[in-house]
Amino acid sequence: MKGPVHVLISIDVEPDGRLLERNGGTAWQGTEYLFSRIAEIRDRLARHSTGPVRFGWYWRLDPQIEQVHGDAGWPLHAFAGTIGSCREAGDGFGIHPHGWRWDGRRKIWFTDHGDPSWISRCVRQSFETFARHMGEPCLAFRFGDGWINEETLALAESLGARYDLTVEPGSNPGRPRAPVWEIKTGEEPDLTDVPALPYRPATGDFRRPDPESGRTITVYPVSTAFSPANAPNRVRTTVDAVARHAMLGRVGRAVECSSLLRKGIHEAGRACLAALGRPMPTGIAVLNLAAPASCYARVLETALGASDGRYLHTVLRTGDLAQPENRANFAANVAFLADHPSAGRFTFTTPARLEADG
């Protein structure tokens, strides 16, 4: 193949955990780790690539961050120095709202995708906080957990977003993305037939391309591939029943902090399916820089084929880098990208520059 491979690296700047403590003691060690090494990572990727290496940074500025830190814009204050150096390097910036909501009666966090007014609040607050602290309108939007619907995308578009980086092709309601020990309302989007290449969405249906729609937002899909599911979905009903117990907040935090507990849950699900004589469900693997190296390489090669060797969109959650195993995966995957046989064709860019270059 000839010609450039446009590579987007979307980095979600988030705290280490998901079920956060509300006393302000939330850690951002993964973010600190990445920022301390971002210059050497940029240089490593630039070794064989075409042109300068640019990243996209998508910030958590939603109600959960406000409740934990007292200010939704806290991350922009805390990491202002790094933001300045990344801006000088030509990086792009945007928002990464989640739909986390606090249940005061049960003392737990849950993701409330089922309440449109709450999602609207999360999105609007993130846009407003970004503009107030960054001194410029937010043009890039990437909702949390790969969740999106037409109403939310249209809201982001109305608030000025020109680039959406949320959509994960192949994901559907039968393949939930969130950990099974978390409570979640609403429906997963059906993205089964979404294209692998960037597109202008149709009016009223963001999943369908229509270059003549007149919409002002462009969808930049995340690169994905089919894989065995990490958490068997057939145990979700049982887990959801347990989730209603008042102790869920403590149990959930224990699970997300323990790789052994997570592995135990996954293996128990596999054992249950094996005993029932049922196959493991399939899932969608995202091109995630914290994924095991073998998985990352397989998804990347699949994505290159699906895009005719023209486009890759890889993601990273900074909080994942608080775990040593994920740091090792990240280092291996950065090296894989830097030394890939097609690295000489890679252009690490941003949606704005990709749009400007045509």
N, C-alpha and C positions, 0 to 999 in steps of 0.2 A: 504494500500500500504506500501511497505517496501523500504529501500534504500534511498539515499540522493536525495533531490530536489536541483539542481544546480540553484542558483539565481544570475543573473547579474543585477546590478544597474548601468545604463548608465546615467551619468549626463552631460548635455550639458552646458558648462560654457559660458554664453552669457550676453550681456547687457540687461537691463530691457525691452527696446522697440525693435521694428523691423524697423520702419521707422525713422531712427536715425537722430539726428541733426549732421551737419557736422562741428560744431565749437568746437568739443572736449568736449562739455558739457553733453555727454551721461552718464547716471547713471548706476551703477552696484550694486544697493542696494540689489537686490535679491541674488547675489553672496556673498556679504559681510554678509548678514543674514545667509546664509547656512554655510559659513566657520566659523562663530562665534559659531555655534552649532554642528559642525560635530563630535566633540569628544563625546558629550552626545548622539547623534543619533547613532553613532557606538556602544556605550555601550548599548543603549536601544535594538538594534537589536541583540546584542550578548547574551542577557539574556537567551534565550532558544535555540539558533541556535547551529549548529555544527561548531567548529573552529572559527578562527578570521573572522571579517567582513571586506570585501574589496570592494571598490567602483571603478568604472571606470569613469575617468574624460576626457571629449572630448571638446577641446578648439577651439573657434572661432579665427582663425589666417588668415583670408581671406582679399580680397581687401576692403570690407566695413570697417572692423576694422582698416585697414591701413589708409583709408581716414578720418575716424573719429578721430583717436588718433595719427596719424602721424607715426605709427609703428605697423605692423601687429602682432608683438610679445608683444605688450603692456600688454595684460592680464598676460602673463607669468612673466613679471617684477613686475606688480602690486600685484600679489598674490604669489610671490616667497616663502614667509615664510610658507604659507599653503601647497604649493606644496611639500616642504621639509618634513613636518610632515606626509603628506599623502603617500609620497614615503616610509618613515620609517614604515608605517602601512601596506605596501605591496599592495597599490592601483595600478591600471593600468592607463596609460595615452595614449591619442590619439588625433585625430583632428576631428573637426566638421565644415567643410566648408559649407557656404551658397553661393548661386549664385546671391546675391544682386549686382545690378549695378546702378550707378548714371546716370540719364538723365539730362544733364546740361541745355538743352533747356526748359524742363518742370519743372526742379527743383524738381524731385521726384526720389525715389528709386523704382526699379522694379526687380523682380527675372527673370533672363535671362537664363532659362533652355533650350531655343531654340537655343542658340549659343554654339556649342561644343567647339569652341576655347576659349570662356569666361569661361566655366565650367572647361576646362583644366587649365586655368590660376589660377582659384580659388583653385583647387586641388593641383597643383604644388607649389603654393606659401605657402599653408598651410603645406605641407610636408617639404619644405625647411626651413620655419620659425621654425617649431617644432624641427628639427634636429639641427639647429643653436643655439637655446636657451636652449634646454634640454640636448644637448650633447650626443644624442643617436638617432638612426633612429626611425621613427614612424611606429609601427606595427599594430595599431588599427585605423579604419576608420569608420566614421559615418556621412554621408552627411545630410544636413539640410532638414527639412520639410518632411522627409520620402521619398525623391525623389532619384531615382537611375536608371541607365540604364546600359546595358552591356559595353558600351564604357567607362563610368566613373569608373565602378568597375574594368575593365581591366587595366585602367590607374593607379588606386590606387594599384592594384596588382603589376604592373610593377615598381612602386616606392617603393615597399617593404612591403606593407600592407599584413598581414597574417590573419587579422580578420576584417570582415565587420559586423557592428551592425546597419545597416540602414534599412533593409528590414522589411516591415510591412505587414504580410500576410493578404490577403483579400482586400487590397487597389486596386483600379482600376481607370481608367480615369473618370468614372462617379461619383467618390467620392473624389473630390479635397480636400486637407488638409489645404491649405492656406486660411486665412480670405478672404471673398468675396470682401472687399474694397481694396485689393492690386492688382497691375498689375503683371501679370505673363506670360511669354512666354514659348513655348514648351509644351510637352505632359506629362501627368501623367503616371507613370509606371503601367502596368497591373500585379498585384501581387496576382491575385485571387486564384491561385492554389499553391502558395508557401507553403512548409511544415512549421509546427510549431516548429520542432526540428532543431538543427544545422545540416548543411550539407555542403559537398564539391560540388561546382557548376559544371555543365557541361561546357565543352569548347564552348564558343560562346553563351551560354544561362544561365545566373546566376540564373534564376528562377527554373531550373530543377536540381535535385540532380544527381550526378554521381561520386561515390567514386573512380572510376578508371580514372577520367579525367586527373589526373596529375597536376591539378591546385594547386597553393601554398596558396590560400586564402580559408578560411572557413567562411560561412555565419552563423551568430547567429541572428535568427529572433527576432524581438520584439514581445512580447505577445499581442494578439489582440482578439477582439470579435465583432460581429455585434451589431449595435445599431442604433437608430434613428439619422439622421444627425443633426448636430448642426446648420448649415446654409443651408437652402433649395437651392439646386443647380439650380432650375428653375428660380431663380431671378438673377443668375450669369450674364446672357446676358445683363440685364438692368444695373447691377452694373458695368460691364466692359465698357459699353457705357459712364457712368458717370465718370469712371476712366480716360478717355482720357482728361478730363477737367484740365486746368492748376492748379486748386486749390486742386488737389487731395492730394498733399503732406501734406497740412495743415489739410484737412478733414480727411485723413487717420490717422494722428497722434492724432487728436481729438477723433476719434473712438476708437483707441487702448488704449487710456488713460481713457476712460469712459465705465465702465461696463453697465451703463444705456443705452448709445447709442448702444452698441453691442447687448444688450437684445432687444432693440427696433427694430433693423434690423432683428433679428431672428424672433421676434414675427410678424413683418410685413410680412415676407416671409411665415410664417405658415398661416396667415390670407388670403393671396393671394391664396395659394393652397387650403384652405378650401372653399373659394368662387368659385374656379374653379372645385370643387368636385374631387380634385386629392389627392392621399395619400402622406404623407411625404416620401421622399426618405430615404433609409437606408444608414448607413455609417459604418465606422470601428472605434471602440473605442480602443484606445491604453492604455496599462497598465501604466498610467501616474500618478506619485505620487502627482501631483497637482490637479488631477481630484476629483470631489465630491466623498465622501466616499462610497456611495451606488454603484456608477458606478465602482469604483476601485475594490470593493469586488466582483462584478459580473464578471468583466473581469478576475480577478485573478482565480476565481473558474473555469471559462470556459477554461482558459489557462492551468490550472492543468489537466483538463480532456483531452484536446487536446494533451498534451505532455505525457500522461500516468503517470502523477504525477512525472515527472523527471526534468522538466525545466521550469524556469520563467525568463523573461527578462523585467524588468520594467525600465522606463525612467523618467527623470526630466529635465526641462529647468530652470536653476537658475534664469533667469530673471522673470519667473512667480512668484517667491517668493517675488517680490516687492509689490504684491497685498495682503492685509490682508486676503481676502477670500481664496486665494490659500495657504497661510501659514497655515490657519486652516485646510484645506483639507490635506495638507502635514503631519501635526502633527497627524491627525486621521489615515491616511494611514500607516504611520510608526508604530503607535501603533497596527494597524490591522495586519501588517506583523509580528511584534515582538511577538504578542500573538496568532497568528493563531494556530489552532489545530495541524498543521503539522510543526510548527516552529522548533521542535526538529530535523527535517530532513533537514531543510534549511541550505545550505552552501553558504554563500555570497562570490562569487568568481569573478575572472576575466577571460577573454578568454584565456590568456596565461596559467594560472594555470589549467583551465578546460582542455585545450589541453594536458598539461603535465601529468595530472592525468588520461588521457585516457577516 
